[in-house]
Amino acid sequence: MKTFNELVVEVLKIPEADIHDDLSSTDVPDWDSMNYLVFISRLEENFNISFTMDEVLQAKNVGDLRKLVEARAKK
Amino acid sequence: MEARDLTLEQIQIGDSAQFERAITAEDIAAFATLSGDANPLHTSEAYAQTTPFGRPLVHGMLLGSLFSSLVGMYLPGKRCLYLGQTLQFKKPVFAGDTVMVSGIVTTKSESTRILTIETTIAKNGEAAVTGIATVQVLA
């Protein structure tokens, strides 16, 4: 299983050293609408979790997604 | 043939689809024209005979394009939005070969409507091209 940050690097093409929780689509060239959905599906696959559509739409930055993953992982 | 019309709800992990396709010399010539890849390894019998392959190879991307048929016509078919595809070319395919193109759903995301599909092109039962397709199933 990959880490959250490894998937950020792989899918959103952000160097690991540049990852922080406030990163959003406005900061990341590869964070387009389609790639964002691919990133979500990779998180679900990797961590064996499922998000709701509302959660996907409401997440605004890397930190929101990290919190969602952590919340699911605790269940 | 019309594209199948599978909805996300109708597709489950493990679902599969396959079809057979004979590759002809005309396919190679047409792909060379269409793509601009007229490399003699694909288009020149004389040149190909000087290589370890001995005869012209089918373009890897011609074979890869069959995955577009797989997802666009069979799995999921009409509602497919093709988001990505990885490809590994493992064995040579030649004019006159018949290949089996297949895919099996390995992940399904309800929230994003994205499927990942393991895709394979096999010749005589052996994988010649493999890869992963990422597709969204439109509502």
Backbone of each chain as ProteinMPNN parsed JSONL, in Angstrom:
{"seq_chain_A": "MKTFNELVVEVLKIPEADIHDDLSSTDVPDWDSMNYLVFISRLEENFNISFTMDEVLQAKNVGDLRKLVEARAKK", "coords_chain_A": {"N_chain_A": [[0.839, -1.195, 0.0], [0.509, 2.227, -0.815], [1.637, 5.415, 0.497], [-0.288, 8.326, 1.484], [1.02, 10.683, 0.631], [2.722, 9.623, -1.305], [0.929, 8.974, -3.301], [-0.003, 11.506, -3.945], [2.306, 12.603, -5.084], [2.593, 10.851, -7.257], [0.167, 11.024, -8.775], [-0.687, 13.735, -8.824], [1.619, 14.946, -9.458], [3.408, 16.393, -7.815], [6.339, 17.428, -6.227], [7.559, 15.66, -3.39], [8.62, 17.195, -1.33], [7.315, 19.566, -1.621], [4.746, 19.247, -0.817], [1.94, 20.28, 0.983], [-0.743, 20.896, 3.322], [-2.407, 22.955, 2.464], [-2.389, 23.018, -0.255], [-4.048, 23.349, -3.356], [-6.317, 23.126, -6.177], [-5.715, 25.472, -7.487], [-3.038, 25.815, -7.155], [-1.735, 23.705, -8.286], [-0.699, 22.501, -11.297], [-1.387, 20.024, -12.461], [-3.724, 19.374, -11.25], [-6.384, 19.073, -12.46], [-9.898, 18.837, -13.313], [-10.504, 16.211, -14.122], [-8.195, 14.77, -13.457], [-8.247, 15.088, -10.758], [-10.422, 13.476, -10.05], [-9.37, 11.021, -10.783], [-7.322, 10.9, -8.927], [-8.83, 10.745, -6.538], [-10.079, 8.251, -6.948], [-7.848, 6.625, -6.938], [-6.99, 6.957, -4.296], [-9.145, 5.739, -2.974], [-8.917, 3.134, -3.926], [-6.324, 2.442, -3.07], [-6.402, 2.714, -0.254], [-8.524, 1.191, 0.325], [-11.127, 2.24, 0.719], [-14.225, 4.141, 0.626], [-15.498, 7.108, -0.716], [-18.119, 9.577, -0.387], [-20.085, 11.221, -2.928], [-20.59, 13.862, -2.187], [-18.549, 14.382, -0.332], [-16.353, 14.271, -2.009], [-16.832, 16.447, -3.655], [-16.795, 18.537, -1.861], [-14.277, 18.685, -0.761], [-11.506, 20.749, -0.625], [-8.796, 21.059, -0.68], [-5.5, 19.564, -0.314], [-5.225, 18.956, 2.385], [-7.885, 18.628, 3.255], [-8.551, 16.274, 1.935], [-6.704, 14.527, 3.026], [-7.579, 14.45, 5.661], [-10.066, 13.243, 5.303], [-9.311, 10.693, 4.427], [-7.921, 9.815, 6.684], [-10.0, 9.796, 8.561], [-11.663, 7.806, 7.519], [-9.966, 5.652, 7.681], [-9.889, 5.173, 10.359], [-12.283, 4.011, 10.923]], "CA_chain_A": [[0.0, 0.0, 0.0], [1.276, 3.471, -0.88], [1.213, 6.442, 1.444], [-1.048, 9.432, 0.903], [1.935, 11.575, -0.083], [3.219, 8.949, -2.519], [-0.106, 9.109, -4.342], [0.013, 12.916, -4.371], [3.448, 12.73, -5.996], [2.366, 10.056, -8.468], [-0.99, 11.444, -9.589], [-0.752, 15.191, -8.994], [2.943, 15.375, -9.943], [3.983, 17.398, -6.92], [7.482, 16.884, -5.484], [7.158, 15.385, -2.001], [9.035, 18.296, -0.448], [6.409, 20.719, -1.8], [3.375, 18.907, -0.405], [1.417, 20.77, 2.263], [-2.191, 20.687, 3.371], [-3.173, 24.029, 1.82], [-2.325, 22.906, -1.719], [-5.356, 23.126, -3.985], [-6.276, 23.095, -7.644], [-5.147, 26.705, -8.021], [-1.57, 25.764, -7.029], [-1.174, 22.499, -8.893], [-1.099, 22.432, -12.707], [-1.971, 18.734, -12.825], [-4.962, 19.17, -10.501], [-7.564, 19.446, -13.237], [-11.08, 18.157, -12.782], [-10.424, 14.772, -14.376], [-7.104, 14.173, -12.688], [-8.711, 15.074, -9.363], [-11.249, 12.275, -9.875], [-8.451, 9.872, -10.821], [-6.651, 10.899, -7.622], [-9.801, 10.224, -5.563], [-10.282, 6.803, -7.137], [-6.611, 5.948, -6.498], [-7.033, 6.935, -2.822], [-10.122, 4.71, -2.574], [-8.347, 1.821, -4.25], [-5.132, 2.191, -2.272], [-6.726, 2.576, 1.169], [-9.714, 0.328, 0.397], [-12.191, 3.037, 1.341], [-15.117, 4.771, -0.35], [-15.992, 8.44, -0.383], [-19.397, 9.934, -1.004], [-19.925, 12.276, -3.934], [-20.533, 15.148, -1.47], [-17.208, 14.54, 0.223], [-15.445, 14.538, -3.134], [-17.074, 17.798, -4.168], [-16.546, 19.551, -0.834], [-12.848, 18.764, -0.423], [-10.951, 21.889, -1.369], [-7.334, 21.035, -0.745], [-4.849, 18.3, 0.07], [-5.508, 18.699, 3.799], [-9.253, 18.08, 3.37], [-8.527, 14.874, 1.485], [-5.932, 13.744, 4.004], [-8.46, 14.235, 6.833], [-11.085, 12.251, 4.914], [-8.675, 9.366, 4.415], [-7.629, 9.43, 8.077], [-11.275, 9.489, 9.222], [-12.112, 6.496, 7.021], [-9.043, 4.607, 8.134], [-10.165, 4.898, 11.783], [-13.553, 3.284, 11.063]], "C_chain_A": [[0.879, 1.253, 0.0], [0.793, 4.441, 0.189], [0.424, 7.519, 0.702], [-0.122, 10.316, 0.064], [2.493, 10.926, -1.347], [2.197, 9.053, -3.652], [-0.214, 10.55, -4.841], [1.132, 13.128, -5.392], [3.134, 12.067, -7.336], [1.267, 10.648, -9.36], [-0.987, 12.945, -9.856], [0.588, 15.797, -9.392], [3.528, 16.525, -9.121], [5.183, 16.771, -6.216], [7.116, 16.741, -4.006], [7.488, 16.558, -1.083], [8.08, 19.487, -0.529], [4.988, 20.448, -1.323], [3.053, 19.559, 0.943], [-0.103, 20.804, 2.179], [-3.004, 21.782, 2.68], [-3.144, 23.963, 0.298], [-3.71, 22.624, -2.291], [-5.201, 23.207, -5.495], [-5.654, 24.36, -8.234], [-3.613, 26.69, -7.992], [-0.938, 24.674, -7.883], [-1.637, 22.357, -10.344], [-1.803, 21.128, -13.084], [-3.263, 18.419, -12.064], [-6.126, 19.704, -11.336], [-8.723, 18.565, -12.787], [-11.004, 16.651, -12.975], [-9.34, 14.117, -13.529], [-7.47, 14.118, -11.203], [-9.541, 13.813, -9.107], [-10.385, 11.011, -9.92], [-7.732, 9.756, -9.473], [-7.573, 10.32, -6.539], [-9.945, 8.702, -5.708], [-9.034, 6.02, -6.738], [-6.541, 5.89, -4.974], [-7.97, 5.83, -2.351], [-9.55, 3.309, -2.769], [-7.216, 1.477, -3.279], [-5.462, 1.913, -0.804], [-7.966, 1.707, 1.402], [-10.848, 1.017, 1.162], [-13.088, 3.574, 0.231], [-15.531, 6.141, 0.158], [-17.402, 8.592, -0.927], [-19.13, 11.038, -2.027], [-19.815, 13.647, -3.265], [-19.139, 15.407, -0.906], [-16.217, 14.919, -0.871], [-15.586, 15.98, -3.603], [-16.69, 18.874, -3.152], [-15.07, 19.695, -0.467], [-12.2, 19.84, -1.294], [-9.436, 21.835, -1.521], [-6.801, 19.682, -0.26], [-5.175, 17.943, 1.526], [-6.898, 18.104, 4.003], [-9.257, 16.597, 2.998], [-7.774, 13.993, 2.484], [-6.807, 13.439, 5.226], [-9.53, 13.193, 6.516], [-10.508, 10.844, 4.958], [-8.433, 8.89, 5.84], [-8.909, 9.053, 8.815], [-11.784, 8.112, 8.795], [-11.242, 5.369, 7.59], [-9.319, 4.229, 9.587], [-11.406, 4.043, 11.958], [-13.333, 1.795, 10.963]], "O_chain_A": [[1.87, 1.325, 0.727], [-0.311, 4.309, 0.718], [0.461, 7.612, -0.525], [-0.443, 10.654, -1.075], [2.712, 11.606, -2.349], [2.563, 9.202, -4.818], [-0.484, 10.785, -6.019], [0.927, 13.755, -6.431], [3.374, 12.637, -8.4], [1.443, 10.751, -10.574], [-1.252, 13.382, -10.976], [0.691, 16.999, -9.633], [4.066, 17.491, -9.663], [5.058, 15.681, -5.659], [6.442, 17.604, -3.442], [6.726, 16.874, -0.17], [8.037, 20.316, 0.379], [4.123, 21.319, -1.415], [3.795, 19.407, 1.913], [-0.675, 20.748, 1.09], [-4.167, 21.563, 2.343], [-3.801, 24.761, -0.37], [-4.447, 21.778, -1.785], [-4.094, 23.34, -6.016], [-5.126, 24.334, -9.345], [-2.967, 27.452, -8.71], [0.259, 24.718, -8.168], [-2.817, 22.123, -10.601], [-2.704, 21.123, -13.923], [-3.829, 17.336, -12.213], [-6.773, 20.679, -10.953], [-8.545, 17.657, -11.975], [-11.396, 15.892, -12.088], [-9.543, 13.045, -12.958], [-7.051, 13.21, -10.485], [-9.383, 13.16, -8.076], [-10.636, 10.052, -9.189], [-7.556, 8.658, -8.945], [-7.144, 9.504, -5.724], [-9.933, 7.968, -4.72], [-9.134, 4.89, -6.257], [-6.085, 4.893, -4.413], [-7.636, 5.073, -1.44], [-9.678, 2.433, -1.914], [-7.156, 0.372, -2.739], [-4.896, 1.012, -0.185], [-8.397, 1.516, 2.539], [-11.431, 0.469, 2.097], [-12.758, 3.477, -0.951], [-15.873, 6.303, 1.329], [-17.83, 7.845, -1.806], [-18.092, 11.698, -1.995], [-19.045, 14.497, -3.711], [-18.62, 16.52, -0.995], [-15.356, 15.777, -0.679], [-14.599, 16.649, -3.907], [-16.307, 19.983, -3.526], [-14.663, 20.721, 0.079], [-12.327, 19.839, -2.519], [-8.868, 22.493, -2.393], [-7.555, 18.796, 0.143], [-5.375, 16.774, 1.855], [-7.079, 17.195, 4.812], [-9.888, 15.778, 3.665], [-8.168, 12.856, 2.747], [-6.786, 12.329, 5.758], [-9.862, 12.361, 7.36], [-11.141, 9.918, 5.465], [-8.695, 7.735, 6.178], [-8.918, 8.107, 9.603], [-12.278, 7.346, 9.622], [-11.728, 4.291, 7.929], [-9.027, 3.11, 10.008], [-11.587, 3.416, 13.002], [-14.287, 1.023, 11.057]]}, "seq_chain_B": "MEARDLTLEQIQIGDSAQFERAITAEDIAAFATLSGDANPLHTSEAYAQTTPFGRPLVHGMLLGSLFSSLVGMYLPGKRCLYLGQTLQFKKPVFAGDTVMVSGIVTTKSESTRILTIETTIAKNGEAAVTGIATVQVLA", "coords_chain_B": {"N_chain_B": [[-22.139, -2.909, -35.667], [-23.422, -2.006, -32.514], [-22.5, 0.058, -29.738], [-22.266, -1.327, -26.463], [-24.365, -0.583, -23.623], [-23.746, -0.162, -20.78], [-24.516, 0.673, -17.435], [-23.079, 2.328, -14.543], [-24.036, 1.072, -12.287], [-24.621, -1.436, -13.21], [-22.225, -2.649, -13.528], [-19.719, -4.658, -12.126], [-16.919, -5.369, -9.947], [-14.628, -7.599, -11.368], [-16.118, -8.156, -13.591], [-15.992, -8.839, -17.102], [-14.84, -8.517, -20.534], [-14.422, -9.463, -23.946], [-12.948, -9.682, -27.223], [-12.212, -10.918, -30.508], [-9.645, -10.322, -32.912], [-8.423, -10.197, -36.166], [-5.324, -9.315, -37.501], [-4.298, -7.509, -40.275], [-2.124, -7.046, -43.183], [-3.004, -4.82, -44.464], [-4.138, -3.377, -42.391], [-1.838, -2.569, -41.026], [-0.604, -0.942, -42.954], [-2.558, 1.023, -43.202], [-2.524, 2.103, -40.62], [0.052, 3.099, -40.537], [-0.159, 5.196, -42.35], [-2.151, 6.74, -41.127], [-1.038, 7.396, -38.61], [1.442, 8.359, -39.252], [3.673, 6.955, -38.704], [5.84, 5.419, -40.389], [7.916, 3.705, -40.07], [10.419, 1.46, -41.187], [10.519, -0.998, -39.921], [7.955, -1.714, -39.6], [6.86, -1.43, -42.104], [8.432, -2.35, -44.215], [9.209, -5.213, -45.818], [11.684, -6.151, -46.685], [13.519, -4.746, -45.075], [12.674, -5.574, -42.519], [13.368, -8.21, -42.59], [16.038, -8.153, -42.062], [16.213, -7.806, -39.412], [15.981, -9.117, -36.006], [13.365, -9.994, -35.917], [12.431, -10.79, -38.414], [10.211, -10.403, -40.064], [7.712, -7.866, -40.927], [6.602, -5.962, -38.127], [3.548, -5.556, -36.314], [2.419, -2.333, -35.463], [2.915, -1.267, -32.135], [1.169, 0.608, -31.061], [-0.996, 0.407, -32.712], [-2.05, -2.006, -31.906], [-2.529, -1.257, -29.272], [-4.572, 0.528, -29.724], [-6.743, -1.064, -29.959], [-7.679, -1.377, -27.44], [-9.136, 0.858, -27.095], [-11.409, 0.236, -28.547], [-12.285, -1.837, -26.934], [-13.046, -0.609, -24.468], [-14.714, 1.395, -25.366], [-16.709, 0.162, -26.81], [-17.452, -2.236, -25.585], [-16.957, -2.534, -22.708], [-17.12, -0.069, -20.538], [-18.7, 0.55, -22.74], [-21.014, 2.523, -24.504], [-21.254, 4.651, -22.582], [-18.706, 5.327, -21.901], [-15.962, 7.261, -20.808], [-12.827, 7.775, -21.689], [-10.077, 7.891, -19.697], [-7.428, 7.274, -19.277], [-4.569, 5.189, -20.095], [-2.295, 2.632, -19.619], [0.478, 0.994, -21.194], [2.217, -1.96, -22.002], [4.461, -3.466, -24.124], [4.916, -6.696, -24.942], [5.302, -8.993, -26.504], [6.056, -9.739, -29.942], [3.762, -8.995, -32.61], [2.434, -10.053, -35.694], [1.473, -9.37, -39.142], [-1.388, -11.115, -40.147], [-1.678, -12.497, -37.825], [-4.017, -13.485, -35.3], [-5.56, -11.887, -32.657], [-6.577, -11.852, -29.19], [-8.51, -9.624, -27.505], [-8.92, -8.375, -24.331], [-10.535, -7.479, -21.223], [-10.729, -6.841, -17.701], [-12.604, -5.778, -14.959], [-11.138, -4.153, -12.273], [-11.193, -2.281, -10.215], [-13.725, -0.174, -8.792], [-15.158, 2.915, -8.434], [-17.642, 4.441, -6.712], [-18.04, 7.093, -6.047], [-16.604, 8.665, -7.832], [-17.221, 7.541, -10.215], [-15.395, 6.053, -11.596], [-13.7, 3.433, -13.239], [-11.138, 0.956, -13.044], [-9.523, -1.041, -15.384], [-8.044, -4.025, -16.118], [-6.199, -4.639, -18.907], [-5.635, -6.713, -21.73], [-3.889, -7.97, -24.552], [-3.79, -10.871, -26.248], [-1.863, -13.378, -27.873], [-2.086, -16.472, -29.264], [-2.713, -17.362, -26.706], [-0.822, -16.177, -25.108], [0.293, -13.254, -23.415], [0.618, -10.375, -25.307], [0.389, -7.645, -25.308], [-0.083, -5.603, -22.516], [-1.855, -3.727, -20.0], [-3.306, -0.963, -18.136], [-6.484, 0.312, -18.11], [-8.127, 3.369, -17.475], [-11.273, 4.478, -16.875], [-14.154, 6.565, -17.023], [-17.527, 6.144, -16.173], [-20.103, 7.508, -17.725], [-23.004, 9.24, -16.529]], "CA_chain_B": [[-22.276, -3.22, -34.248], [-23.659, -0.866, -31.634], [-21.812, -0.01, -28.445], [-23.077, -1.718, -25.309], [-24.773, 0.583, -22.839], [-23.742, -0.573, -19.376], [-24.457, 1.747, -16.448], [-22.152, 2.03, -13.449], [-24.693, 0.138, -11.366], [-24.63, -2.778, -13.813], [-20.852, -3.164, -13.633], [-19.137, -5.082, -10.853], [-15.521, -5.825, -9.998], [-14.554, -8.961, -11.897], [-16.783, -8.241, -14.903], [-14.994, -8.858, -18.176], [-15.309, -8.512, -21.919], [-13.335, -9.801, -24.867], [-13.276, -9.899, -28.628], [-11.081, -11.39, -31.3], [-9.396, -9.46, -34.057], [-7.33, -10.603, -37.054], [-4.578, -8.135, -37.952], [-3.884, -7.711, -41.666], [-1.104, -6.124, -43.711], [-3.715, -3.574, -44.783], [-4.261, -2.621, -41.122], [-0.534, -1.948, -40.736], [-0.414, 0.144, -43.924], [-3.502, 2.101, -42.867], [-2.077, 2.743, -39.384], [1.25, 3.875, -40.882], [-0.639, 6.434, -42.965], [-2.92, 7.509, -40.142], [-0.204, 7.879, -37.509], [2.694, 8.926, -39.748], [4.784, 6.079, -38.324], [6.153, 4.514, -41.501], [9.192, 3.053, -39.763], [10.501, 0.252, -42.018], [10.288, -2.222, -39.138], [6.536, -2.041, -39.773], [6.353, -1.251, -43.475], [9.317, -2.89, -45.248], [9.519, -6.647, -45.68], [13.126, -6.33, -46.882], [14.219, -4.28, -43.879], [12.308, -6.4, -41.359], [14.099, -9.486, -42.678], [17.396, -7.967, -41.534], [16.103, -7.656, -37.949], [15.704, -10.395, -35.33], [11.959, -10.396, -36.048], [12.314, -11.505, -39.685], [9.1, -9.875, -40.87], [7.231, -6.601, -40.348], [5.84, -6.002, -36.873], [2.388, -4.682, -36.131], [2.714, -1.228, -34.546], [2.388, -1.454, -30.778], [0.032, 1.496, -30.8], [-2.164, -0.142, -33.428], [-2.621, -2.983, -30.971], [-3.065, -0.503, -28.136], [-5.827, 1.183, -30.109], [-7.849, -2.011, -29.789], [-8.248, -1.168, -26.1], [-10.167, 1.888, -27.254], [-12.622, -0.504, -28.919], [-12.732, -2.634, -25.785], [-13.774, 0.205, -23.48], [-15.722, 2.224, -26.023], [-17.781, -0.646, -27.4], [-17.839, -3.413, -24.788], [-16.893, -2.433, -21.241], [-18.573, -0.124, -20.376], [-19.434, 0.821, -23.974], [-21.485, 3.869, -24.884], [-21.089, 5.678, -21.54], [-17.283, 5.384, -21.536], [-15.06, 8.395, -21.022], [-11.503, 7.15, -21.545], [-9.237, 8.849, -18.983], [-6.001, 6.936, -19.34], [-4.231, 3.816, -20.472], [-0.882, 2.276, -19.663], [0.736, -0.068, -22.179], [3.516, -2.636, -22.064], [4.521, -4.327, -25.298], [5.673, -7.834, -24.412], [5.662, -9.958, -27.543], [5.741, -9.203, -31.266], [2.582, -9.461, -33.347], [2.708, -9.897, -37.131], [0.317, -9.433, -40.038], [-1.897, -12.49, -40.249], [-1.986, -13.019, -36.489], [-5.3, -13.156, -34.685], [-5.333, -11.612, -31.233], [-7.745, -11.758, -28.312], [-8.466, -8.387, -26.728], [-9.798, -8.615, -23.182], [-10.412, -6.579, -20.073], [-11.457, -7.239, -16.498], [-12.733, -4.648, -14.036], [-10.43, -4.457, -11.02], [-11.693, -1.38, -9.165], [-14.904, 0.619, -9.161], [-15.392, 3.982, -7.462], [-18.993, 5.001, -6.848], [-18.04, 8.553, -5.895], [-16.048, 9.318, -9.024], [-17.712, 6.769, -11.368], [-14.215, 5.606, -12.345], [-13.309, 2.028, -13.214], [-9.871, 0.555, -13.641], [-9.726, -2.286, -16.116], [-6.808, -4.676, -16.581], [-6.411, -4.922, -20.331], [-4.637, -7.634, -22.287], [-4.005, -8.495, -25.911], [-3.078, -12.151, -26.222], [-1.676, -14.114, -29.132], [-1.891, -17.886, -28.914], [-2.83, -17.541, -25.267], [0.232, -15.47, -24.368], [0.096, -11.81, -23.426], [1.49, -9.605, -26.193], [0.294, -6.265, -24.813], [-0.876, -5.492, -21.292], [-1.961, -2.351, -19.52], [-4.432, -0.624, -17.263], [-7.349, 1.379, -18.607], [-8.908, 4.122, -16.495], [-12.416, 5.037, -17.594], [-15.291, 7.028, -16.24], [-18.816, 5.732, -16.74], [-20.961, 8.689, -17.686], [-24.348, 8.955, -15.984]], "C_chain_B": [[-22.482, -1.957, -33.432], [-22.917, -1.042, -30.319], [-22.777, -0.504, -27.369], [-23.364, -0.483, -24.467], [-24.882, 0.198, -21.369], [-23.686, 0.652, -18.471], [-23.462, 1.351, -15.35], [-22.74, 0.961, -12.529], [-24.656, -1.298, -11.908], [-23.244, -3.421, -13.851], [-20.318, -3.489, -12.245], [-17.662, -5.425, -11.041], [-15.512, -7.288, -10.438], [-15.274, -9.126, -13.229], [-15.733, -8.15, -16.006], [-15.657, -8.799, -19.538], [-14.129, -8.889, -22.798], [-13.86, -9.889, -26.292], [-12.012, -10.282, -29.37], [-10.89, -10.469, -32.506], [-8.207, -10.017, -34.858], [-6.648, -9.338, -37.57], [-4.038, -8.419, -39.359], [-2.76, -6.736, -42.048], [-1.741, -4.778, -44.057], [-3.902, -2.72, -43.518], [-2.959, -1.873, -40.827], [-0.305, -0.757, -41.67], [-1.321, 1.329, -43.581], [-3.041, 2.842, -41.612], [-0.836, 3.585, -39.641], [0.844, 5.222, -41.488], [-1.296, 7.332, -41.926], [-2.016, 8.148, -39.094], [1.039, 8.62, -37.986], [3.896, 8.092, -39.358], [5.001, 5.036, -39.425], [7.535, 3.9, -41.304], [9.269, 1.738, -40.528], [10.351, -1.059, -41.241], [8.828, -2.679, -39.28], [6.137, -2.132, -41.243], [7.219, -1.891, -44.557], [9.669, -4.353, -44.95], [11.034, -6.855, -45.739], [13.902, -5.904, -45.642], [13.935, -5.198, -42.691], [13.061, -7.731, -41.371], [15.527, -9.374, -42.141], [17.406, -7.833, -40.016], [15.835, -9.029, -37.31], [14.263, -10.889, -35.518], [11.679, -11.113, -37.364], [11.196, -11.059, -40.597], [8.499, -8.664, -40.179], [6.361, -6.811, -39.108], [4.596, -5.141, -36.978], [2.804, -3.569, -35.155], [2.12, -1.535, -33.163], [1.154, -0.604, -30.528], [-1.204, 1.107, -31.605], [-2.856, -1.158, -32.514], [-3.261, -2.26, -29.79], [-4.402, 0.145, -28.466], [-7.021, 0.232, -29.985], [-8.46, -1.907, -28.387], [-9.299, -0.053, -26.137], [-11.492, 1.242, -27.659], [-13.184, -1.25, -27.721], [-13.576, -1.786, -24.837], [-14.909, 1.002, -24.119], [-16.913, 1.445, -26.55], [-18.312, -1.737, -26.47], [-17.967, -3.154, -23.288], [-16.33, -1.086, -20.828], [-19.365, 0.115, -21.646], [-19.794, 2.288, -24.106], [-21.164, 4.963, -23.854], [-19.633, 5.909, -21.154], [-16.659, 6.755, -21.815], [-13.666, 7.881, -20.673], [-10.552, 8.159, -20.902], [-7.755, 8.538, -19.085], [-5.797, 5.48, -19.675], [-2.729, 3.639, -20.37], [-0.723, 1.121, -20.648], [2.126, -0.651, -21.957], [3.469, -3.593, -23.245], [5.463, -5.49, -24.974], [6.12, -8.824, -25.469], [5.287, -9.388, -28.9], [4.472, -9.823, -31.845], [2.832, -9.129, -34.813], [1.4, -9.9, -37.929], [-0.096, -10.89, -40.189], [-2.202, -13.109, -38.903], [-3.411, -12.632, -36.087], [-5.068, -12.995, -33.192], [-6.661, -11.575, -30.488], [-7.566, -10.532, -27.437], [-9.415, -8.554, -25.543], [-9.547, -7.602, -22.071], [-11.229, -7.101, -18.916], [-11.448, -6.077, -15.518], [-12.064, -5.008, -12.712], [-10.788, -3.494, -9.892], [-12.868, -0.586, -9.714], [-15.123, 1.645, -8.06], [-16.773, 4.572, -7.704], [-18.949, 6.525, -6.849], [-17.532, 9.263, -7.146], [-16.526, 8.679, -10.317], [-16.556, 6.258, -12.235], [-13.971, 4.114, -12.131], [-11.85, 1.926, -13.623], [-10.077, -0.845, -14.205], [-8.349, -2.817, -16.53], [-7.032, -5.131, -18.004], [-5.266, -5.777, -20.876], [-4.948, -7.917, -23.754], [-3.149, -9.751, -25.95], [-3.002, -12.747, -27.624], [-1.333, -15.553, -28.758], [-1.866, -18.098, -27.397], [-1.766, -16.832, -24.444], [0.052, -13.966, -24.509], [1.115, -11.129, -24.339], [1.518, -8.135, -25.789], [-0.551, -6.305, -23.536], [-0.947, -4.024, -20.891], [-3.153, -2.189, -18.606], [-5.2, 0.527, -17.911], [-8.035, 2.042, -17.425], [-10.041, 4.797, -17.25], [-13.451, 5.55, -16.605], [-16.564, 6.577, -16.946], [-19.771, 6.916, -16.606], [-22.368, 8.311, -17.218], [-25.37, 8.887, -17.115]], "O_chain_B": [[-21.795, -0.956, -33.637], [-22.732, -2.163, -29.846], [-23.955, -0.145, -27.364], [-22.684, 0.536, -24.588], [-25.966, 0.226, -20.786], [-22.898, 1.567, -18.71], [-23.06, 0.192, -15.247], [-22.036, 0.068, -12.057], [-24.659, -2.257, -11.136], [-23.111, -4.603, -14.17], [-20.448, -2.697, -11.312], [-17.216, -5.73, -12.147], [-16.289, -8.104, -9.942], [-15.069, -10.121, -13.925], [-14.716, -7.471, -15.859], [-16.863, -9.002, -19.678], [-12.975, -8.66, -22.436], [-15.042, -10.134, -26.531], [-10.897, -10.01, -28.924], [-11.848, -9.913, -33.042], [-7.137, -10.274, -34.308], [-7.312, -8.405, -38.021], [-3.401, -9.446, -39.593], [-2.486, -5.759, -41.351], [-1.101, -3.731, -43.956], [-3.832, -1.492, -43.575], [-2.972, -0.706, -40.434], [0.133, 0.306, -41.231], [-0.906, 2.485, -43.659], [-3.15, 4.066, -41.539], [-0.672, 4.652, -39.051], [1.433, 6.256, -41.174], [-1.027, 8.531, -41.861], [-2.205, 9.31, -38.731], [1.626, 9.407, -37.244], [5.03, 8.474, -39.649], [4.437, 3.942, -39.4], [8.236, 3.611, -42.274], [8.305, 0.972, -40.532], [10.088, -2.107, -41.832], [8.507, -3.855, -39.107], [5.185, -2.832, -41.588], [6.792, -1.972, -45.708], [10.334, -4.667, -43.962], [11.599, -7.623, -44.961], [14.82, -6.596, -45.204], [14.846, -5.557, -41.946], [13.356, -8.305, -40.323], [16.149, -10.382, -41.806], [18.469, -7.756, -39.401], [15.5, -9.985, -38.009], [13.977, -12.067, -35.303], [10.784, -11.957, -37.427], [11.241, -11.322, -41.799], [8.735, -8.444, -38.991], [5.514, -7.703, -39.055], [4.598, -4.115, -37.657], [3.46, -3.834, -34.147], [0.985, -1.996, -33.043], [0.211, -1.037, -29.867], [-2.327, 1.439, -31.225], [-4.079, -1.163, -32.374], [-4.367, -2.59, -29.361], [-5.261, 0.295, -27.597], [-8.168, 0.673, -29.915], [-9.608, -2.296, -28.17], [-10.223, -0.023, -25.325], [-12.558, 1.637, -27.187], [-14.397, -1.294, -27.513], [-14.675, -2.181, -24.447], [-15.936, 1.251, -23.488], [-17.999, 1.999, -26.719], [-19.48, -2.117, -26.554], [-18.971, -3.515, -22.674], [-15.106, -0.965, -20.771], [-20.579, -0.088, -21.655], [-18.977, 3.173, -23.851], [-20.837, 6.087, -24.234], [-19.355, 6.613, -20.182], [-16.808, 7.322, -22.897], [-13.367, 7.59, -19.515], [-10.253, 9.187, -21.509], [-6.92, 9.437, -18.99], [-6.703, 4.654, -19.563], [-1.969, 4.405, -20.962], [-1.665, 0.371, -20.904], [3.092, 0.084, -21.75], [2.564, -4.42, -23.359], [6.658, -5.29, -24.758], [7.187, -9.426, -25.354], [4.316, -8.639, -29.012], [4.153, -10.989, -31.611], [3.367, -8.07, -35.14], [0.365, -10.368, -37.454], [0.744, -11.778, -40.34], [-2.896, -14.122, -38.824], [-3.928, -11.59, -36.488], [-4.462, -13.85, -32.546], [-7.716, -11.308, -31.065], [-6.578, -10.419, -26.711], [-10.596, -8.844, -25.736], [-8.495, -6.966, -21.998], [-12.277, -7.72, -19.102], [-10.407, -5.466, -15.277], [-12.378, -6.031, -12.104], [-10.693, -3.863, -8.721], [-12.99, -0.358, -10.917], [-15.259, 1.288, -6.89], [-17.042, 5.133, -8.767], [-19.718, 7.175, -7.557], [-17.997, 10.356, -7.47], [-16.271, 9.206, -11.4], [-16.709, 6.056, -13.44], [-14.026, 3.606, -11.011], [-11.372, 2.708, -14.445], [-10.713, -1.703, -13.592], [-7.59, -2.129, -17.212], [-7.942, -5.912, -18.282], [-4.1, -5.587, -20.53], [-6.104, -8.08, -24.143], [-1.941, -9.704, -25.716], [-3.925, -12.64, -28.431], [-0.385, -15.799, -28.012], [-1.097, -18.91, -26.882], [-1.801, -16.877, -23.215], [-0.295, -13.466, -25.579], [2.323, -11.289, -24.165], [2.543, -7.466, -25.914], [-1.594, -6.957, -23.486], [-0.188, -3.192, -21.388], [-3.9, -3.13, -18.337], [-4.633, 1.576, -18.217], [-8.472, 1.371, -16.49], [-9.802, 5.593, -18.157], [-13.596, 5.028, -15.499], [-16.657, 6.627, -18.173], [-20.188, 7.272, -15.504], [-22.851, 7.209, -17.478], [-26.554, 8.658, -16.865]]}, "name": "protein", "num_of_chains": 2, "seq": "MKTFNELVVEVLKIPEADIHDDLSSTDVPDWDSMNYLVFISRLEENFNISFTMDEVLQAKNVGDLRKLVEARAKKMEARDLTLEQIQIGDSAQFERAITAEDIAAFATLSGDANPLHTSEAYAQTTPFGRPLVHGMLLGSLFSSLVGMYLPGKRCLYLGQTLQFKKPVFAGDTVMVSGIVTTKSESTRILTIETTIAKNGEAAVTGIATVQVLA"}
